Amino acid sequence: MVQFGTAGIRGSVADHVRPALALSVGEAVGRLVVETTDSRESAPEIVIGRDGRTTGPALAAALEAGVAAAGCRPVRIGQVPTPTLAFASRGRHGLMVTASHNPPTDNGIKCFVDGQEFDSDRESRIEQYVADNRPPADWDNWESSSTTDPLPAYRQAVVKYARQFGSDCDGLRVAVDCGNGMAAMATPQVLRELGADAIAFNATVDGHFPARPSKPTPETLAEFRTVVDDGEFAFGIAHDGDADRIVILDGDGQIVHEDTVLAILAGYYTRQYVDGQNGGDRDAGDAADPVVITTPNASGRVDEQVTAAGGRIERVQLGGLHEGIAAVGADEQVVFAAEPWKHIHPEFGTWTDGITSAAVLSRLVANEGLAALREPITERPYRKVSVDCPDAAKAAAMEQLETELPEAFPDADVSVDHGVRLTFEDASWLLVRPSGTEPYIRLYAESDSVDAVVETATTLIEQVVDA
């Protein structure tokens, strides 16, 4: 059975993401490409990449076989960061074998078209094609594979894009924790090309992730944090296994909250767009209004920065950034899209790209310093709580909470588009939503009185679940 989650297909290679599944997904994607290609002078191409996981070569080979049997030409690009695969999929389709930040026992498949992850409609069609188990293309339409290396072109494109912003990185000392992942093939090289003194750590690609777990967290980055603190670095960068995520550390080795990083970039892109279009006067000219797409669990500090810069925020469900970008009207311009740790730079590409974030942030830090970038951002205390709730009880609980949470916080503005989000006058906020992958109801809160807010909300959620 094939089922897409919020970021492609992902799971254990022992009982889920096996070569048979990859074969069927490759054939289904190939069939979709053939059926949606209007004219064919030659076989449509599908680029296939993989991260450094030990199980990657076998799964990529299975994808290649399925793609070829569907009548498409597989184009092998080998080990690359996920943003590089997305870059290579422009004008065609792409398949990336990666489990991102999951443990080494897992793997997964991400599907791209023209640089963008598949939307829910395409994912549903792939699931249906696999379930139908239709025969492959006629034997004389099976294709052979080719190889190419898009990594040098991708790195140069990132460098060219980042040079629009901030200042030269000459003399900027940056620590980069590649986590034995694919960032080792791109982030240090890009930063050095920009002039930075980029010192790479854990830069040997190894699918066992011996240096630390693939997911960069305060706990898994403990050793790296000490290195940054001791090394007189301007700041530090850490990536996950496929380099689509980024974590930022200050010069003291302290992790900068992911929403603060998001707010820095969102505010900066909005100001750049506004100033570039009509000198900062949004009443002048016919330029589209700037929009930042983010998710319900993103902080109010992002709203504050974007609104102050002359833009607006649009929130979409987790995993829905691409669909949110597509839904924006013709009189608006998406200048940035992000959920915590994952950033899309629309002017550069429509994919999540931690390497491009590293390059742009390095230029901004070189220009202003990290402390100055953070200074205008209000960082309130933040809490995240998971309340046990069986999957079967989630819908009824959330329906009841849509009424009872606003009653408990009568002064808040209420949105129920993606869970229950309450926003208070001082831009503090509370979000309650069901987990899409685990038996929990998630609670997020940011407030100067966060303990009291969390206690009230948690008690109410537990009462509703237990009722």
Summary of the structure (lengths in Angstrom):
residues: 467
radius of gyration: 22.5
end to end distance: 34.7
largest distance: 68.5
contacts: 1719
relative contact order: 0.10
helix: 39%
strand: 23%
